[in-house]
Amino acid sequence: VVIDPNNNAIPDGHRFPSRDVSLAEQLQAQLPQAQVVKAFNTMAQEVFEAPTAALRAAHVTVYTETDHATAR
């Protein structure tokens, strides 16, 4: 299982071009034997620095996306 937390760089003017293939799909193509799971790319750095108890109290969740049910 490979966790992919990557995001594209933010372009000037915040005008993202259309893409036919996501970063996770590109990674999956490079690692065909892996089970790629997209996760953590929507979280701010402060979340990673917060104590576990505070995250549980706030009911913080992590969005994930994958084509591999067992990897989730």
Secondary structure as GFF3:
##gff-version 3
##sequence-region A 1 72
A	DSSP	beta_strand	2	4	.	.	.	ID=ss1
A	DSSP	three_ten_helix	12	14	.	.	.	ID=ss2
A	DSSP	alpha_helix	23	30	.	.	.	ID=ss3
A	DSSP	beta_strand	36	39	.	.	.	ID=ss4
A	DSSP	alpha_helix	45	49	.	.	.	ID=ss5
A	DSSP	alpha_helix	52	57	.	.	.	ID=ss6
A	DSSP	beta_strand	64	66	.	.	.	ID=ss7
###
